[in-house]
Amino acid sequence: MIFSFLITLGLIGLIIGLAYLFLVWNFDYWKKRGIKGPKPYPFYGSLPSMVTQKRNPGCDLRDIYNQYHKDEDFVGVYSIRTPELLILSPEFVHKVLVSEFKNFHDNESSTWMDEKREKIMAHNPFILTGEQWKERRQEITPGITINRIKAVYPVTQEVCGKLTKYIRNLCSKPDPNGFDAKDISLRFTSELVTDAVLGVKAESLSDNPTPILGMTKKLFDLSTVSATYFFISGLWPTIKKFYKVKFFQKDCEDFFLDLVGKSLDMRRHQKTDRLDFMNYMLQVQEKKKLANDELLSHIMTFLIDGFETSANVIAVCLYQLAKNPAEQEKLRTEILNSLNKNGELDFEYLEGPSYVDQCLNESIRLVPPIVVHKKLCTEPCVLTNRNGVKLQVNRNDIVLIPAYAIYYDPQYFPNPEEFQPDRFSEENGGVKKYRDMSVFFPFGDGPRICLGMKFALIQTKAAVAEIVRNFNIKLNPRTNKDNKLKANAFLGELDGGMWLDFEERN
């Protein structure tokens, strides 16, 4: 009896010991290469928040950045068990994104997203690798020129009018808990993008929205299966070679592909000359003989890029303006002084530099939609650290660029916790100054900079300007007054939501 107990105890100890060795066996990966970094721990690696979800992982990266960035250009970290290289200096940010782009031209998401199963993302330039991303990008780029964006500006103005009417209706039924800025913003982007791209009315800014709004909200919900997969792949990275997660839930995928397909059929029969993205893609299909699934994926690229991130930026900007009434009034004064004789904002105002530009850039800095950019090494190269240590970066090594940490570095952004739009003023060098320094890159940089950047900026500026000119925005007591990031969000979001009160202006 005692012998059996000892045998069982020994087996349990052996299993625990083997499990421990499995978890820590490669924790000397960076040390053997002479690269410094924080001490990793079993199950957590260097980023405990990825597992505990007590705070956003971007905060872990910010702590590591603050600890090492004065002495190192890069350090080694572990995402559970996976070694990753964390970039700490603007010089190396520029190397990865721009000057040595050929060595890092793929995004890490390509390692876990399956092109064959993921119909929505199958031809999205963001996940494509090798020469494919370049070919797809070249196909899409002419469809989103500034002239095409301007051509659908009347749609933007129409949707802005609906936005004002919707908020006015909210004001008529005051709620002591305030109104969800993210929900309002997502209603705006889903209405605008589906109309501007597909010519379909989502009715998101009404009491009876179509299913488009609900599916838009569900689109970026991280399923339990996906969350489990990311944890397992962190423990055992090899799993990505023979199994990849399906990121978008099937009902969402089916819904949007059906919506786009029906919109395409309707457009073909109408034969409209509307100068928008869909008409352009139909021309590309005819010219290059694109298959229907390629065409659908191209159009979905534009849709999903315009929904979530733009809505989050609008909501954060409204939140920051509510917290800072002096800046809100300054913006309102500029907007009112910029109205044309019809009481509208011209496209040229939204296209050019303005105070609303500054407010949006500062909002993005404080709560960046992409907290960390993840790149893959595609061609082996050697990087030399500040202390002279040379590192051979191998193909498929993951490289992290901690945007959130850099945006809060007081060396580049004095008083980083404060909302100071003037730091992006033309007198101070504008956003170009920080982009040239490689310390502000919300849309990425280099050859793979975001395709929809111009359209995203126009729609976000239009929404913020419309609300500010018509309403006083105030913080509801329900809203947290710090810039704490939501722990389990896929994109950078504020913890606790952004609950605002609106007061209509006469």
C-alpha positions as CSV (number, residue, x, y, z in Angstrom):
1,M,0.0,0.0,0.0
2,I,2.8,2.4,1.0
3,F,4.8,1.3,-2.0
4,S,1.9,2.1,-4.4
5,F,1.4,5.4,-2.7
6,L,5.1,6.3,-3.2
7,I,5.0,5.2,-6.8
8,T,1.9,7.4,-7.5
9,L,3.6,10.3,-5.7
10,G,6.7,9.8,-7.7
11,L,4.8,9.8,-11.0
12,I,2.9,12.9,-10.0
13,G,6.3,14.6,-9.1
14,L,7.8,13.4,-12.4
15,I,4.8,14.8,-14.4
16,I,5.0,18.1,-12.6
17,G,8.8,18.3,-13.1
18,L,8.4,17.5,-16.8
19,A,5.7,20.1,-17.2
20,Y,7.9,22.7,-15.4
21,L,10.8,21.9,-17.7
22,F,8.6,22.2,-20.7
23,L,7.4,25.6,-19.6
24,V,10.9,27.0,-18.9
25,W,13.3,25.0,-21.1
26,N,13.8,27.9,-23.6
27,F,13.9,30.7,-21.0
28,D,17.6,31.1,-21.6
29,Y,17.0,31.9,-25.3
30,W,17.8,35.6,-25.1
31,K,20.5,35.2,-22.4
32,K,22.5,32.9,-24.6
33,R,22.5,35.6,-27.2
34,G,23.6,38.3,-24.9
35,I,20.3,40.1,-25.0
36,K,18.9,41.6,-21.7
37,G,15.3,41.4,-20.7
38,P,13.0,40.9,-17.7
39,K,12.9,37.6,-15.9
40,P,10.2,35.3,-17.4
41,Y,7.9,33.1,-15.3
42,P,6.2,29.7,-16.0
43,F,2.8,30.1,-17.7
44,Y,3.2,33.9,-17.9
45,G,6.6,34.6,-19.6
46,S,7.4,38.3,-19.4
47,L,3.8,39.4,-20.0
48,P,1.6,38.1,-17.1
49,S,-1.4,40.2,-18.2
50,M,-1.8,38.0,-21.3
51,V,-2.9,35.2,-19.0
52,T,-4.3,36.9,-15.9
53,Q,-6.1,39.7,-17.8
54,K,-5.8,41.9,-14.7
55,R,-4.7,44.7,-17.0
56,N,-3.9,45.3,-20.7
57,P,-0.7,43.6,-21.9
58,G,0.3,46.9,-23.3
59,C,0.9,48.0,-19.7
60,D,3.3,45.1,-19.2
61,L,5.2,46.2,-22.3
62,R,5.2,49.8,-21.0
63,D,6.8,48.7,-17.7
64,I,9.5,46.8,-19.6
65,Y,10.1,49.8,-21.9
66,N,10.4,52.1,-19.0
67,Q,12.9,49.8,-17.3
68,Y,15.3,49.3,-20.3
69,H,14.8,52.0,-23.0
70,K,17.5,54.4,-21.7
71,D,20.2,51.8,-22.0
72,E,19.0,49.3,-24.7
73,D,17.7,49.6,-28.3
74,F,15.9,46.2,-27.9
75,V,15.4,43.5,-25.3
76,G,14.2,40.0,-25.3
77,V,10.8,39.1,-23.8
78,Y,8.6,35.9,-23.7
79,S,4.9,35.7,-24.7
80,I,4.2,32.7,-22.4
81,R,6.9,30.5,-23.9
82,T,7.5,32.3,-27.2
83,P,10.6,34.4,-27.5
84,E,10.0,37.9,-29.0
85,L,12.2,40.9,-29.6
86,L,10.9,44.1,-28.1
87,I,12.0,47.3,-29.9
88,L,12.8,50.2,-27.6
89,S,14.2,53.1,-29.7
90,P,12.8,55.2,-32.5
91,E,15.8,54.4,-34.6
92,F,14.9,50.7,-34.6
93,V,11.2,51.4,-35.1
94,H,12.2,53.1,-38.3
95,K,14.5,50.2,-39.3
96,V,11.7,47.7,-38.9
97,L,8.9,49.7,-40.5
98,V,10.8,51.7,-43.1
99,S,14.5,51.5,-43.8
100,E,14.9,47.7,-43.4
101,F,11.4,46.9,-44.3
102,K,12.4,44.0,-46.7
103,N,13.6,42.1,-43.6
104,F,10.3,42.6,-41.7
105,H,7.6,43.0,-44.3
106,D,5.1,40.5,-42.9
107,N,2.7,41.0,-40.0
108,E,2.7,38.4,-37.2
109,S,-1.1,37.9,-37.6
110,S,-0.3,35.9,-40.8
111,T,1.1,33.1,-38.6
112,W,-2.3,32.4,-36.9
113,M,-4.9,33.4,-39.5
114,D,-5.8,30.8,-42.2
115,E,-6.4,32.4,-45.6
116,K,-8.3,29.3,-46.8
117,R,-10.8,29.2,-43.9
118,E,-11.0,32.9,-43.2
119,K,-13.0,34.1,-46.1
120,I,-13.3,37.7,-44.9
121,M,-9.6,38.1,-44.5
122,A,-8.5,35.8,-47.3
123,H,-7.2,38.7,-49.5
124,N,-6.7,41.4,-46.9
125,P,-3.2,43.0,-47.5
126,F,-2.7,43.1,-43.7
127,I,-2.3,39.4,-43.3
128,L,-1.0,38.4,-46.8
129,T,2.7,37.6,-47.0
130,G,5.5,37.6,-49.5
131,E,4.6,39.3,-52.8
132,Q,0.9,38.7,-52.3
133,W,0.3,41.6,-50.0
134,K,2.0,44.0,-52.5
135,E,-0.1,42.7,-55.4
136,R,-3.4,43.0,-53.5
137,R,-2.4,46.5,-52.2
138,Q,-1.7,47.7,-55.7
139,E,-5.2,46.5,-56.7
140,I,-6.9,48.3,-53.9
141,T,-5.0,51.6,-53.6
142,P,-6.4,53.4,-56.6
143,G,-9.9,52.8,-55.3
144,I,-9.4,54.9,-52.2
145,T,-7.8,58.1,-53.6
146,I,-8.7,61.4,-52.1
147,N,-10.9,62.1,-55.1
148,R,-13.0,59.0,-54.5
149,I,-13.2,59.9,-50.8
150,K,-14.4,63.4,-51.8
151,A,-16.9,61.9,-54.2
152,V,-18.7,60.2,-51.3
153,Y,-18.5,63.2,-49.0
154,P,-22.2,64.0,-49.5
155,V,-22.9,60.6,-47.9
156,T,-20.7,61.6,-45.0
157,Q,-22.7,64.9,-44.6
158,E,-26.0,63.0,-44.8
159,V,-24.9,60.5,-42.1
160,C,-23.6,63.4,-39.9
161,G,-27.1,64.9,-40.1
162,K,-28.5,61.5,-38.9
163,L,-26.0,61.5,-36.1
164,T,-27.1,64.9,-34.8
165,K,-30.8,63.8,-35.0
166,Y,-29.9,60.6,-33.1
167,I,-28.1,62.4,-30.3
168,R,-30.9,65.0,-30.1
169,N,-33.3,62.2,-29.6
170,L,-31.2,60.9,-26.8
171,C,-31.1,64.3,-25.2
172,S,-34.9,64.3,-25.1
173,K,-34.8,61.2,-22.9
174,P,-32.1,62.0,-20.3
175,D,-30.4,59.0,-18.7
176,P,-28.6,59.5,-15.3
177,N,-26.1,56.9,-16.4
178,G,-25.2,58.8,-19.5
179,F,-24.8,57.5,-23.0
180,D,-22.2,55.1,-24.4
181,A,-19.8,57.1,-26.6
182,K,-18.5,53.9,-28.2
183,D,-22.0,52.7,-29.1
184,I,-22.9,56.1,-30.6
185,S,-19.6,56.1,-32.6
186,L,-20.0,52.6,-33.9
187,R,-23.5,53.4,-35.0
188,F,-22.0,56.3,-37.0
189,T,-19.2,54.3,-38.6
190,S,-21.4,51.3,-39.5
191,E,-24.0,53.7,-41.1
192,L,-21.4,55.6,-43.0
193,V,-19.1,52.8,-44.2
194,T,-21.9,50.6,-45.4
195,D,-23.5,53.5,-47.3
196,A,-20.2,54.9,-48.7
197,V,-18.9,51.5,-49.7
198,L,-21.9,49.4,-50.5
199,G,-24.6,52.0,-51.0
200,V,-26.7,50.2,-48.3
201,K,-28.5,52.0,-45.5
202,A,-27.8,50.3,-42.2
203,E,-30.3,52.5,-40.3
204,S,-27.8,52.3,-37.3
205,L,-28.7,55.8,-36.2
206,S,-32.4,55.0,-35.7
207,D,-34.6,53.1,-33.3
208,N,-34.9,50.2,-35.7
209,P,-31.4,49.4,-37.0
210,T,-30.9,46.6,-39.5
211,P,-28.9,43.5,-38.4
212,I,-25.7,45.3,-39.7
213,L,-25.2,47.1,-36.4
214,G,-25.5,44.0,-34.3
215,M,-23.2,42.0,-36.5
216,T,-20.7,45.0,-36.6
217,K,-20.6,44.9,-32.8
218,K,-20.1,41.1,-32.8
219,L,-17.4,41.2,-35.5
220,F,-14.5,41.8,-33.2
221,D,-15.7,39.9,-30.1
222,L,-12.9,37.4,-29.2
223,S,-14.5,34.0,-28.9
224,T,-13.5,31.6,-26.1
225,V,-12.1,29.3,-28.8
226,S,-9.9,32.0,-30.1
227,A,-8.7,33.1,-26.7
228,T,-7.9,29.5,-25.8
229,Y,-6.0,29.1,-29.1
230,F,-3.8,32.1,-28.5
231,F,-2.9,30.8,-25.0
232,I,-2.1,27.3,-26.4
233,S,0.0,28.8,-29.3
234,G,1.9,30.8,-26.7
235,L,2.7,27.6,-24.8
236,W,3.3,25.6,-28.0
237,P,4.1,27.9,-31.0
238,T,4.4,24.9,-33.3
239,I,0.6,24.5,-33.4
240,K,0.4,27.3,-35.8
241,K,2.1,25.2,-38.5
242,F,-0.7,22.7,-38.7
243,Y,-3.7,24.5,-37.2
244,K,-4.9,28.1,-37.4
245,V,-7.8,29.7,-35.6
246,K,-10.8,31.0,-37.4
247,F,-10.9,34.6,-36.0
248,F,-14.3,35.8,-37.2
249,Q,-17.3,33.9,-36.0
250,K,-19.1,32.0,-38.8
251,D,-22.5,33.8,-38.5
252,C,-20.7,37.2,-38.8
253,E,-18.7,35.9,-41.8
254,D,-21.8,34.5,-43.5
255,F,-23.8,37.7,-42.9
256,F,-21.3,40.1,-44.2
257,L,-20.3,38.0,-47.2
258,D,-24.0,37.7,-48.1
259,L,-24.5,41.4,-47.6
260,V,-21.6,42.3,-49.9
261,G,-22.6,39.7,-52.5
262,K,-26.2,41.1,-52.7
263,S,-24.8,44.6,-52.9
264,L,-22.6,43.7,-55.7
265,D,-25.5,42.1,-57.6
266,M,-27.6,45.1,-57.1
267,R,-24.8,47.4,-58.3
268,R,-24.3,45.4,-61.4
269,H,-27.9,45.6,-62.3
270,Q,-28.2,49.3,-61.5
271,K,-25.0,50.2,-63.5
272,T,-24.6,53.4,-61.6
273,D,-21.7,55.7,-62.2
274,R,-21.2,56.5,-58.5
275,L,-17.5,57.1,-58.0
276,D,-17.0,54.9,-55.0
277,F,-14.9,51.9,-53.9
278,M,-17.4,49.3,-55.0
279,N,-17.6,50.6,-58.6
280,Y,-13.8,50.7,-58.7
281,M,-13.6,47.1,-57.5
282,L,-16.1,46.0,-60.2
283,Q,-13.8,47.5,-62.8
284,V,-10.8,45.7,-61.3
285,Q,-12.7,42.4,-61.4
286,E,-13.5,42.9,-65.1
287,K,-10.0,43.9,-66.0
288,K,-8.1,41.3,-63.9
289,K,-10.7,38.6,-64.0
290,L,-10.9,38.4,-60.2
291,A,-12.9,35.5,-58.8
292,N,-16.0,36.5,-56.7
293,D,-14.4,35.4,-53.4
294,E,-11.4,37.7,-54.1
295,L,-13.7,40.6,-54.9
296,L,-15.8,40.0,-51.7
297,S,-12.7,39.8,-49.6
298,H,-11.4,43.1,-51.0
299,I,-14.6,44.9,-50.2
300,M,-14.7,43.4,-46.7
301,T,-11.2,44.7,-46.1
302,F,-12.5,48.2,-46.6
303,L,-15.6,47.6,-44.4
304,I,-13.9,46.1,-41.4
305,D,-11.1,48.6,-41.4
306,G,-13.6,51.4,-41.2
307,F,-15.9,50.0,-38.5
308,E,-14.2,49.4,-35.1
309,T,-11.0,51.4,-35.0
310,S,-12.6,54.6,-36.3
311,A,-15.4,54.2,-33.8
312,N,-13.0,53.8,-31.0
313,V,-11.0,56.9,-32.0
314,I,-14.2,59.0,-32.2
315,A,-15.4,57.8,-28.8
316,V,-12.0,58.5,-27.1
317,C,-11.8,62.0,-28.7
318,L,-15.3,62.8,-27.4
319,Y,-14.3,61.5,-23.9
320,Q,-11.1,63.7,-23.9
321,L,-13.0,66.8,-25.0
322,A,-15.6,66.2,-22.2
323,K,-12.7,66.0,-19.7
324,N,-11.2,69.2,-21.1
325,P,-13.9,71.8,-21.7
326,A,-11.4,74.5,-22.6
327,E,-10.1,72.5,-25.5
328,Q,-13.7,71.5,-26.4
329,E,-14.7,75.2,-26.7
330,K,-11.5,76.0,-28.7
331,L,-12.4,73.3,-31.2
332,R,-16.0,74.5,-31.3
333,T,-15.0,78.0,-32.1
334,E,-12.8,76.9,-34.9
335,I,-15.5,74.7,-36.4
336,L,-18.2,77.4,-36.3
337,N,-15.8,79.9,-37.9
338,S,-15.1,77.4,-40.7
339,L,-18.7,76.8,-41.8
340,N,-19.5,77.8,-45.3
341,K,-22.5,80.0,-46.3
342,N,-24.7,77.0,-46.1
343,G,-23.7,76.3,-42.6
344,E,-21.7,73.2,-43.5
345,L,-18.1,72.1,-43.3
346,D,-16.4,71.9,-46.7
347,F,-14.4,68.8,-47.5
348,E,-11.2,70.9,-47.7
349,Y,-11.5,71.7,-44.0
350,L,-11.6,68.1,-43.0
351,E,-8.8,67.2,-45.4
352,G,-6.4,69.9,-44.2
353,P,-4.7,70.5,-40.9
354,S,-7.0,71.8,-38.2
355,Y,-7.6,71.8,-34.5
356,V,-9.9,68.7,-34.8
357,D,-6.9,67.0,-36.4
358,Q,-4.8,67.8,-33.3
359,C,-7.5,66.6,-31.0
360,L,-7.8,63.3,-32.8
361,N,-4.1,62.7,-32.9
362,E,-3.8,63.4,-29.2
363,S,-6.7,61.1,-28.5
364,I,-5.0,58.3,-30.5
365,R,-1.8,58.9,-28.6
366,L,-3.5,58.6,-25.3
367,V,-5.5,55.5,-26.2
368,P,-4.0,53.9,-29.4
369,P,-6.3,51.4,-31.2
370,I,-3.2,49.3,-31.8
371,V,-1.3,49.1,-28.5
372,V,1.6,47.0,-30.0
373,H,2.6,46.4,-33.6
374,K,3.8,42.8,-34.3
375,K,6.1,42.1,-37.2
376,L,7.8,39.0,-38.5
377,C,11.4,38.7,-39.6
378,T,11.2,37.7,-43.2
379,E,14.8,37.8,-44.2
380,P,17.6,37.1,-41.6
381,C,19.5,40.2,-40.6
382,V,21.9,41.4,-37.9
383,L,20.9,44.2,-35.4
384,T,23.5,45.9,-33.2
385,N,22.3,46.9,-29.8
386,R,23.4,50.1,-28.1
387,N,26.0,48.2,-26.0
388,G,27.6,46.8,-29.2
389,V,26.1,43.3,-28.9
390,K,25.1,42.0,-32.3
391,L,22.0,39.9,-32.7
392,Q,21.2,37.5,-35.5
393,V,17.5,37.9,-36.1
394,N,16.2,34.7,-37.8
395,R,13.3,34.2,-40.2
396,N,9.9,34.1,-38.5
397,D,11.2,35.7,-35.3
398,I,8.5,38.0,-33.8
399,V,9.4,41.6,-33.4
400,L,7.2,43.9,-31.1
401,I,6.9,47.7,-31.4
402,P,5.3,49.0,-28.2
403,A,3.3,51.9,-29.5
404,Y,1.5,52.5,-26.2
405,A,4.8,52.7,-24.3
406,I,6.4,55.0,-26.8
407,Y,3.4,57.4,-26.9
408,Y,3.7,57.8,-23.1
409,D,7.4,58.5,-23.1
410,P,7.9,62.0,-21.6
411,Q,11.2,62.3,-23.6
412,Y,9.0,62.7,-26.8
413,F,5.7,63.8,-25.3
414,P,6.1,65.9,-22.1
415,N,3.3,65.4,-19.6
416,P,2.2,62.3,-21.4
417,E,-0.9,61.7,-19.3
418,E,-2.3,65.0,-20.2
419,F,-4.6,65.8,-23.2
420,Q,-2.6,68.5,-25.0
421,P,-3.7,68.8,-28.7
422,D,-1.3,71.7,-29.3
423,R,1.6,69.3,-29.3
424,F,0.4,68.4,-32.8
425,S,-0.1,72.0,-34.0
426,E,1.5,73.1,-37.2
427,E,3.6,75.6,-35.2
428,N,5.1,72.7,-33.3
429,G,5.8,70.7,-36.5
430,G,2.4,68.9,-36.7
431,V,2.0,65.1,-36.8
432,K,4.8,65.0,-39.4
433,K,7.3,65.9,-36.7
434,Y,6.5,62.8,-34.6
435,R,6.2,60.6,-37.6
436,D,9.6,61.6,-38.9
437,M,11.0,60.9,-35.4
438,S,9.3,57.4,-35.5
439,V,7.6,58.0,-32.2
440,F,4.0,58.3,-33.6
441,F,2.7,55.7,-36.1
442,P,-1.0,55.0,-35.4
443,F,-1.5,53.8,-39.0
444,G,1.9,52.0,-39.2
445,D,4.6,53.4,-41.4
446,G,6.6,52.6,-44.5
447,P,5.3,50.5,-47.5
448,R,2.6,48.8,-45.3
449,I,1.1,51.9,-43.8
450,C,-2.7,51.6,-43.5
451,L,-4.5,51.8,-46.8
452,G,-7.7,53.3,-45.4
453,M,-5.9,56.0,-43.4
454,K,-7.3,59.0,-45.3
455,F,-10.9,57.8,-45.3
456,A,-10.6,56.9,-41.6
457,L,-9.4,60.4,-40.8
458,I,-12.1,62.1,-42.8
459,Q,-14.9,60.1,-41.2
460,T,-13.6,60.5,-37.7
461,K,-13.1,64.3,-38.1
462,A,-16.5,64.7,-39.6
463,A,-18.2,62.9,-36.7
464,V,-16.3,64.8,-34.0
465,A,-16.9,68.2,-35.7
466,E,-20.6,67.4,-36.1
467,I,-21.1,66.6,-32.5
468,V,-19.0,69.4,-31.1
469,R,-20.7,72.1,-33.1
470,N,-24.2,70.9,-32.0
471,F,-23.7,69.7,-28.5
472,N,-21.9,70.5,-25.3
473,I,-20.2,67.2,-24.2
474,K,-19.8,66.4,-20.5
475,L,-18.5,63.5,-18.5
476,N,-21.1,61.4,-16.8
477,P,-20.1,60.5,-13.2
478,R,-20.2,56.8,-14.3
479,T,-17.1,57.3,-16.4
480,N,-13.6,56.7,-15.1
481,K,-11.5,59.8,-15.3
482,D,-8.1,58.1,-16.0
483,N,-6.7,56.7,-19.2
484,K,-6.6,53.1,-18.0
485,L,-6.8,50.6,-20.8
486,K,-9.4,47.8,-20.8
487,A,-7.7,44.6,-19.8
488,N,-9.2,42.1,-22.2
489,A,-9.8,44.2,-25.3
490,F,-8.5,43.1,-28.7
491,L,-7.9,46.8,-29.6
492,G,-6.9,49.6,-27.3
493,E,-10.0,50.7,-25.3
494,L,-10.7,52.6,-22.1
495,D,-11.6,50.6,-19.1
496,G,-15.2,50.9,-17.9
497,G,-16.5,52.5,-21.0
498,M,-16.9,56.2,-21.9
499,W,-20.3,57.4,-20.6
500,L,-21.1,61.0,-21.7
501,D,-23.9,63.5,-21.3
502,F,-24.9,65.7,-24.2
503,E,-26.5,69.1,-24.0
504,E,-28.0,70.5,-27.2
505,R,-26.7,74.0,-28.2
506,N,-29.1,76.6,-29.4
